[in-house]
Amino acid sequence: MTKSAFDKVKSGLVEAKAYLEGSESKRGYGIHVPARVNVKKIRARLGLSQESFAQTYGFALSAVRDWEQGRRQPERSARILLKVVEKEPEAVTRALAKSA
């Protein structure tokens, strides 16, 4: 094994050990979950009605209405999905599509 190959293996093992111990990896990715998400803006940008948006992305219509009217804020998991819908709506649609 060449020195560079050995160094790569060693680096991988160090990274794996850090991961298993709960330490941050040098190449680890952090995520940012926004505290607030503008659901109406996301939906409008996609050109969907509240009903279509709810159906397409698996939300309750009443939840979409409450979020847009400020009666409730989406829970953390919903904010994550909404952020992905905002950035990559086609990917979410493909991932949630019914398979034959």
QUIQUIBEL-V835738 format. One record per residue. N is the residue number from 0. PSI is psi in whole degrees, -180 to 180 (* if undefined). OMEGA is omega in whole degrees, -180 to 180 (NA if undefined). D_FIRST is the distance of its C-alpha to the first C-alpha in Angstrom with 1 decimal. Layout:
# QUIQUIBEL-V835738
n:N psi:PSI omega:OMEGA d_first:D_FIRST
n:N psi:PSI omega:OMEGA d_first:D_FIRST
This chain:
# QUIQUIBEL-V835738
n:0 psi:132 omega:180 d_first:0.0
n:1 psi:163 omega:-179 d_first:3.8
n:2 psi:-42 omega:-178 d_first:6.6
n:3 psi:-38 omega:177 d_first:8.3
n:4 psi:-43 omega:178 d_first:6.2
n:5 psi:-44 omega:180 d_first:6.3
n:6 psi:-38 omega:178 d_first:9.8
n:7 psi:-43 omega:178 d_first:10.8
n:8 psi:-45 omega:180 d_first:10.1
n:9 psi:-45 omega:180 d_first:12.0
n:10 psi:-42 omega:178 d_first:14.6
n:11 psi:-40 omega:179 d_first:15.2
n:12 psi:-40 omega:177 d_first:15.8
n:13 psi:-43 omega:180 d_first:18.1
n:14 psi:-43 omega:179 d_first:19.9
n:15 psi:-42 omega:179 d_first:20.3
n:16 psi:-45 omega:179 d_first:21.7
n:17 psi:-40 omega:179 d_first:24.0
n:18 psi:-47 omega:-179 d_first:25.2
n:19 psi:-31 omega:179 d_first:26.0
n:20 psi:-3 omega:179 d_first:27.9
n:21 psi:6 omega:177 d_first:29.8
n:22 psi:160 omega:177 d_first:28.6
n:23 psi:141 omega:177 d_first:28.3
n:24 psi:152 omega:177 d_first:25.0
n:25 psi:-33 omega:-178 d_first:24.2
n:26 psi:13 omega:-179 d_first:24.3
n:27 psi:151 omega:179 d_first:27.0
n:28 psi:132 omega:174 d_first:30.1
n:29 psi:155 omega:176 d_first:33.6
n:30 psi:153 omega:176 d_first:36.5
n:31 psi:118 omega:176 d_first:40.0
n:32 psi:114 omega:-177 d_first:42.8
n:33 psi:146 omega:179 d_first:46.0
n:34 psi:-31 omega:180 d_first:49.0
n:35 psi:148 omega:177 d_first:51.3
n:36 psi:134 omega:179 d_first:50.9
n:37 psi:89 omega:-175 d_first:53.7
n:38 psi:-42 omega:-179 d_first:54.0
n:39 psi:-41 omega:179 d_first:57.0
n:40 psi:-44 omega:179 d_first:55.2
n:41 psi:-48 omega:-179 d_first:52.2
n:42 psi:-45 omega:-179 d_first:54.6
n:43 psi:-40 omega:179 d_first:56.8
n:44 psi:-31 omega:179 d_first:53.9
n:45 psi:-10 omega:179 d_first:53.1
n:46 psi:31 omega:-178 d_first:56.7
n:47 psi:149 omega:172 d_first:57.2
n:48 psi:166 omega:178 d_first:60.1
n:49 psi:-43 omega:-178 d_first:59.6
n:50 psi:-46 omega:180 d_first:59.9
n:51 psi:-42 omega:179 d_first:57.5
n:52 psi:-48 omega:180 d_first:54.9
n:53 psi:-46 omega:-179 d_first:55.3
n:54 psi:-45 omega:-176 d_first:55.0
n:55 psi:-40 omega:-173 d_first:52.1
n:56 psi:8 omega:172 d_first:49.9
n:57 psi:23 omega:178 d_first:51.2
n:58 psi:153 omega:172 d_first:53.3
n:59 psi:137 omega:179 d_first:56.8
n:60 psi:-40 omega:180 d_first:59.4
n:61 psi:-35 omega:178 d_first:61.1
n:62 psi:-45 omega:179 d_first:57.9
n:63 psi:-45 omega:179 d_first:57.5
n:64 psi:-45 omega:180 d_first:61.2
n:65 psi:-41 omega:180 d_first:60.9
n:66 psi:-46 omega:-177 d_first:57.8
n:67 psi:-31 omega:-178 d_first:59.5
n:68 psi:5 omega:175 d_first:62.8
n:69 psi:13 omega:179 d_first:61.2
n:70 psi:-26 omega:179 d_first:62.4
n:71 psi:158 omega:172 d_first:58.9
n:72 psi:143 omega:177 d_first:55.4
n:73 psi:143 omega:174 d_first:52.5
n:74 psi:167 omega:-176 d_first:50.4
n:75 psi:-49 omega:-178 d_first:46.8
n:76 psi:-38 omega:177 d_first:45.3
n:77 psi:-38 omega:178 d_first:47.9
n:78 psi:-37 omega:178 d_first:47.2
n:79 psi:-49 omega:180 d_first:43.5
n:80 psi:-42 omega:179 d_first:44.5
n:81 psi:-38 omega:178 d_first:47.1
n:82 psi:-40 omega:177 d_first:44.7
n:83 psi:-41 omega:176 d_first:42.4
n:84 psi:-42 omega:180 d_first:45.6
n:85 psi:-42 omega:-175 d_first:46.5
n:86 psi:-37 omega:-173 d_first:43.2
n:87 psi:64 omega:-175 d_first:42.2
n:88 psi:-36 omega:-179 d_first:45.4
n:89 psi:-37 omega:179 d_first:44.3
n:90 psi:-41 omega:179 d_first:41.1
n:91 psi:-43 omega:179 d_first:43.1
n:92 psi:-45 omega:178 d_first:45.7
n:93 psi:-43 omega:-177 d_first:43.1
n:94 psi:-32 omega:-177 d_first:41.5
n:95 psi:-2 omega:-178 d_first:45.0
n:96 psi:143 omega:176 d_first:46.4
n:97 psi:135 omega:177 d_first:47.9
n:98 psi:151 omega:-177 d_first:46.0
n:99 psi:* omega:NA d_first:48.2
